[in-house]
Structure formats: structure tokens, C-alpha cells
Amino acid sequence: MSDPYYFGRLRNARIVNAVLIALTALAMIAVVVLAIRTIEVERTQREQARRTSEILDKLRDINRAALNGETGQRGYMLSLDRRYLAPYHAGHDQIEPALRSLRALVEPNATPRQLALLDAIEVLSRAKFAELEQGVGLTAQGDMIEARRLVLTDEGQEAMERLRRSVREMEAIEQALLARAQADAARAEARVVPLLGGLLALLAISLIASGRSRAGSGPRRSARPRGPPCPRAEPPGQEPLRRGARDREAERARCAGGEARDRADRAAHHGAPQGA
């Protein structure tokens, strides 16, 4: 005979296991996708950090070249000693390579404002060195009055101030881009840990449910048809007149055998060792 209660429990356990397996699979897929996304974000953050560092270095080179050029020009005009032109020549040789390197770094991923600042830095740097070169040339020709008049027009000073402002703004933009990339990487990393915890919890629940399902689907007692109830033992001399002594003994033997089989089935169901 079938046991409807047993088969109902087994069916419910299988449904629960299937749901847990599906949830675990979805969680694993989400973890993999999020891990790939986190790797991409961290790679972008590293690239931005490298790019920002190189751009800041080039901006410092441009600013340093302009200061060196200005220092050399002023020293030469005051002393008329060409040895003071060494910083000027160093800055003059440095400015164009620095401008080309800066454009190569900024232009591929530049914002509109960065492109405008890049153009301004190039124009102002070249205007500054044109003014410096003109002052050095006038001084070399001995036209000190014209050279001093050129310095007093403040054209060079104004170009220098505008160049510094453009450089500072470009630095601020690059640092803001780096901070944004770092924040994106931190958010991506923060999402991984809770999802991993949820996946581990689902795995633990699945293992527990699977263990309970295996325990509930173990060997069950076979449903044997039962005969009539076993008669009670009666005192000697009071046997029922309807049944002979031989029939009575056979009935008792049948009941004893049935009880032994029931005990064996219960022991097998609960995992108890059976004798041969």
C-alpha cells in the first residue's frame, strides 16, 4: 500500500531543493557579473591614476619652464652676464616637448573644458616665451631702454598669471576625475562583500535542506495487511470452547511473528543495526 503523507513530504522537499538551487545559481551569476564589473572599475581607476599623475607632471614642467625662462631673462637684463641666461635656455628647450606631451595625454579623453584649457595653456606659454625672447634680444643688442619698457608693460606678467590660473584649473579637473574614479571603485568593492555573504548563506541553507530531504526519504516501513487482533492469553482451564488448543497456539505464533517483523522494520527505519 502507498503512503500519501510520505510521498507528499518527499515532493515538497524536492520543490524546496529546486528553489534553493535556482536561487543559489542566480546568486552565483550575480557574483560573477559583479566581480567582472569590479575588475573593470578598478582597472579604470588605475588608468585614471596613471593618467592624472602624468598630466600633473607635465603641468608642473610647463610651469617650471616658464619660471626658469622668466628668471633667466631678469638675471641677464640686470647683470648683462650671459651666464644668467642658463635657466632661460633650459626653459625654452623644455616648453615645447612638455606642451606636446600634455596634449597627447589630455586630448584622447578630454572634456570640452579641458580642451579649452589645453589650447589656452599652449597659447599663453608660447606668448610668454615670445615676450622673454624679445627682451633677451633687446638686451643683447644693448637697447636697455626698450627692453625695460617691454618689461614695464606688464604683458609678460599678465600672460604668466593667466597661464598659472589655467594650469591650476587643469590640475583641479584631473584631481576631481581621479577622485570620482576612486569613489566608483570603492562602491563596486563594497557591493561584492554583501553579495558573497548572501551566497554563502544560500549555500548553507541548501546543504541543510538537502540533508533533511535525504533523511526524510530513507527506508520506510512496508505496510503489511494486518490480520485479526491477537488474542489475549487466558488462564489455564478457561480456553474458549469455540477454538481448540491447537488453533489457539497457531494464532499466537502468527501474532508473535508479525510483532517481530514490525520491530525489525522500525529498527531499519531509524537506522538501528539488525541481527542476521
C-alpha positions as CSV (number, residue, x, y, z in Angstrom):
1,M,0.0,0.0,0.0
2,S,1.2,3.6,-0.8
3,D,1.7,6.2,1.9
4,P,0.2,9.6,0.7
5,Y,1.8,11.5,3.6
6,Y,5.3,10.2,2.9
7,F,5.1,10.9,-0.8
8,G,3.7,14.4,-0.1
9,R,6.6,15.2,2.2
10,L,9.1,13.9,-0.4
11,R,7.5,16.0,-3.2
12,N,7.6,19.2,-1.0
13,A,11.3,18.6,-0.1
14,R,12.2,18.3,-3.8
15,I,10.4,21.5,-4.6
16,V,12.2,23.3,-1.8
17,N,15.6,21.9,-3.0
18,A,14.9,23.0,-6.6
19,V,14.0,26.6,-5.5
20,L,17.2,26.8,-3.3
21,I,19.3,25.5,-6.2
22,A,17.8,28.1,-8.5
23,L,18.4,30.9,-6.0
24,T,22.0,29.8,-5.5
25,A,22.7,29.7,-9.2
26,L,21.3,33.2,-9.6
27,A,23.4,34.5,-6.7
28,M,26.5,32.9,-8.2
29,I,25.8,34.5,-11.6
30,A,25.3,37.9,-9.9
31,V,28.6,37.4,-8.0
32,V,30.5,36.7,-11.2
33,V,28.9,39.6,-13.1
34,L,29.7,42.0,-10.2
35,A,33.2,40.7,-9.9
36,I,33.8,41.3,-13.6
37,R,32.3,44.8,-13.2
38,T,34.5,45.5,-10.1
39,I,37.6,44.4,-12.0
40,E,36.7,46.8,-14.9
41,V,36.1,49.7,-12.5
42,E,39.4,49.1,-10.7
43,R,41.2,48.9,-14.0
44,T,39.7,52.3,-15.0
45,Q,40.7,53.7,-11.6
46,R,44.3,52.6,-12.1
47,E,44.4,54.0,-15.6
48,Q,43.0,57.3,-14.3
49,A,45.5,57.5,-11.5
50,R,48.4,56.9,-14.0
51,R,47.0,59.5,-16.5
52,T,46.4,62.1,-13.7
53,S,49.9,61.6,-12.4
54,E,51.5,62.1,-15.8
55,I,49.3,65.1,-16.6
56,L,50.2,66.8,-13.3
57,D,53.9,66.1,-14.0
58,K,53.6,67.8,-17.4
59,L,51.7,70.8,-16.0
60,R,54.5,71.2,-13.4
61,D,57.1,71.0,-16.2
62,I,55.3,73.8,-18.1
63,N,55.0,76.0,-15.1
64,R,58.7,75.3,-14.2
65,A,59.8,76.1,-17.7
66,A,58.0,79.5,-17.7
67,L,59.5,80.4,-14.3
68,N,63.0,79.4,-15.4
69,G,62.7,81.5,-18.6
70,E,61.5,84.5,-16.6
71,T,64.3,84.1,-14.1
72,G,67.0,83.9,-16.8
73,Q,65.7,86.9,-18.6
74,R,65.5,89.0,-15.5
75,G,69.0,88.0,-14.4
76,Y,70.5,88.7,-17.8
77,M,68.8,92.2,-18.0
78,L,70.1,93.1,-14.6
79,S,73.7,91.8,-14.9
80,L,74.3,91.8,-18.6
81,D,76.1,88.5,-17.9
82,R,75.1,85.8,-20.4
83,R,75.7,83.1,-17.7
84,Y,72.4,84.1,-16.2
85,L,70.7,83.0,-19.4
86,A,71.2,79.3,-18.5
87,P,67.7,79.0,-16.8
88,Y,66.1,80.8,-19.8
89,H,67.7,78.4,-22.3
90,A,66.6,75.4,-20.2
91,G,63.0,76.6,-20.0
92,H,63.0,77.4,-23.7
93,D,64.2,73.9,-24.6
94,Q,61.7,72.3,-22.2
95,I,58.4,74.1,-23.0
96,E,57.6,72.7,-26.5
97,P,58.2,69.0,-25.6
98,A,56.1,69.5,-22.4
99,L,53.2,71.0,-24.4
100,R,53.3,68.2,-26.9
101,S,53.3,65.6,-24.2
102,L,50.4,67.3,-22.3
103,R,48.2,67.3,-25.5
104,A,49.0,63.7,-26.1
105,L,47.8,62.8,-22.6
106,V,44.8,65.0,-22.3
107,E,43.3,65.1,-25.8
108,P,42.1,61.4,-26.2
109,N,39.7,61.6,-23.2
110,A,39.4,65.3,-22.7
111,T,36.2,67.1,-21.6
112,P,35.3,70.3,-23.6
113,R,36.7,72.4,-20.7
114,Q,40.0,70.5,-20.7
115,L,40.4,71.1,-24.5
116,A,39.8,74.8,-24.0
117,L,42.3,74.9,-21.1
118,L,44.8,73.0,-23.2
119,D,44.6,75.5,-26.0
120,A,44.9,78.4,-23.6
121,I,48.0,76.8,-21.9
122,E,49.7,76.4,-25.3
123,V,48.9,80.0,-26.4
124,L,49.9,81.6,-23.1
125,S,53.1,79.5,-22.8
126,R,54.2,80.5,-26.3
127,A,53.2,84.1,-25.8
128,K,55.3,84.2,-22.6
129,F,58.4,82.8,-24.2
130,A,57.9,85.2,-27.2
131,E,58.0,88.1,-24.7
132,L,61.0,86.7,-22.9
133,E,62.9,86.1,-26.2
134,Q,62.2,89.7,-27.3
135,G,63.5,91.1,-24.0
136,V,66.7,89.0,-24.2
137,G,67.2,90.1,-27.8
138,L,66.9,93.8,-27.0
139,T,69.3,93.4,-24.0
140,A,71.8,91.6,-26.2
141,Q,71.6,94.5,-28.7
142,G,72.3,96.9,-25.9
143,D,68.9,98.6,-26.2
144,M,68.2,98.6,-22.4
145,I,65.6,101.4,-22.6
146,E,63.4,99.4,-25.0
147,A,64.0,96.2,-23.0
148,R,62.9,97.9,-19.8
149,R,59.9,99.4,-21.4
150,L,58.9,96.0,-22.6
151,V,59.1,94.6,-19.1
152,L,57.1,97.5,-17.6
153,T,54.2,97.0,-20.0
154,D,53.2,94.0,-17.8
155,E,52.3,92.0,-20.8
156,G,54.6,89.2,-19.7
157,Q,53.3,89.3,-16.2
158,E,49.7,89.1,-17.3
159,A,50.4,86.2,-19.6
160,M,52.2,84.4,-16.7
161,E,49.2,84.9,-14.3
162,R,46.8,83.6,-16.9
163,L,49.0,80.6,-17.5
164,R,49.1,79.8,-13.8
165,R,45.3,80.0,-13.5
166,S,44.9,77.7,-16.5
167,V,47.4,75.2,-15.1
168,R,45.7,75.3,-11.6
169,E,42.3,74.7,-13.2
170,M,43.6,71.8,-15.3
171,E,45.1,70.3,-12.1
172,A,41.8,70.6,-10.3
173,I,39.9,68.9,-13.1
174,E,42.3,66.0,-13.2
175,Q,42.2,65.5,-9.4
176,A,38.4,65.6,-9.5
177,L,38.4,62.9,-12.2
178,L,40.7,60.7,-10.1
179,A,38.6,61.2,-7.0
180,R,35.5,60.1,-9.0
181,A,37.2,57.0,-10.3
182,Q,38.3,56.1,-6.8
183,A,34.8,56.5,-5.4
184,D,33.4,54.3,-8.2
185,A,35.9,51.6,-7.4
186,A,35.1,51.8,-3.7
187,R,31.4,51.4,-4.3
188,A,31.9,48.4,-6.6
189,E,34.1,46.7,-4.0
190,A,31.5,47.5,-1.2
191,R,28.8,45.7,-3.2
192,V,30.8,42.4,-3.5
193,V,31.1,41.6,0.2
194,P,27.3,41.5,1.0
195,L,26.6,39.5,-2.1
196,L,29.2,37.0,-1.2
197,G,27.7,36.7,2.3
198,G,24.3,36.1,0.8
199,L,25.7,33.4,-1.5
200,L,27.3,31.6,1.4
201,A,24.1,31.8,3.4
202,L,22.1,30.3,0.5
203,L,24.7,27.5,0.1
204,A,24.4,26.7,3.8
205,I,20.6,26.6,3.7
206,S,20.8,24.4,0.6
207,L,23.1,21.9,2.3
208,I,20.8,21.8,5.4
209,A,17.7,21.3,3.3
210,S,19.4,18.6,1.2
211,G,20.4,16.7,4.3
212,R,16.9,16.8,5.8
213,S,15.5,15.7,2.4
214,R,17.8,12.7,2.3
215,A,16.9,11.8,5.9
216,G,13.2,12.0,5.2
217,S,13.4,9.9,2.0
218,G,15.1,7.0,3.8
219,P,13.7,3.4,4.0
220,R,10.1,3.4,5.3
221,R,8.1,0.6,6.9
222,S,6.2,-1.5,4.4
223,A,2.5,-1.5,5.1
224,R,1.6,-5.1,5.6
225,P,-2.0,-6.2,5.9
226,R,-2.8,-7.0,9.4
227,G,-4.8,-9.9,10.4
228,P,-7.3,-10.0,13.2
229,P,-6.2,-8.8,16.6
230,C,-4.1,-11.2,18.6
231,P,-6.0,-12.9,21.4
232,R,-5.1,-12.3,25.0
233,A,-3.5,-15.0,27.0
234,E,-6.0,-16.6,29.3
235,P,-5.5,-18.6,32.5
236,P,-5.3,-22.4,32.1
237,G,-8.6,-24.1,32.0
238,Q,-10.5,-21.1,30.6
239,E,-9.9,-21.7,26.8
240,P,-12.8,-20.6,24.7
241,L,-15.0,-23.5,23.7
242,R,-15.2,-22.2,20.1
243,R,-11.5,-22.7,19.4
244,G,-9.3,-25.7,20.1
245,A,-6.0,-25.7,21.8
246,R,-4.1,-26.3,18.6
247,D,-5.8,-23.4,16.8
248,R,-5.0,-21.2,19.7
249,E,-1.3,-21.9,19.6
250,A,-1.1,-21.3,15.8
251,E,-2.8,-17.9,16.3
252,R,-0.3,-16.9,19.0
253,A,2.6,-17.9,16.8
254,R,1.3,-15.8,13.9
255,C,1.0,-12.7,16.2
256,A,4.5,-13.2,17.6
257,G,6.0,-13.4,14.1
258,G,4.1,-10.3,13.0
259,E,5.3,-8.3,16.0
260,A,8.9,-9.4,15.4
261,R,8.7,-8.2,11.8
262,D,7.3,-4.8,12.9
263,R,10.1,-4.3,15.4
264,A,12.7,-5.1,12.6
265,D,11.0,-2.6,10.2
266,R,11.1,0.1,12.9
267,A,14.7,-0.6,13.7
268,A,15.6,-0.3,9.9
269,H,13.7,2.9,9.6
270,H,15.5,4.6,12.5
271,G,19.0,3.3,11.4
272,A,19.3,0.7,14.2
273,P,21.5,-2.3,13.3
274,Q,19.7,-5.6,12.6
275,G,20.7,-9.1,13.5
276,A,21.1,-11.8,11.0
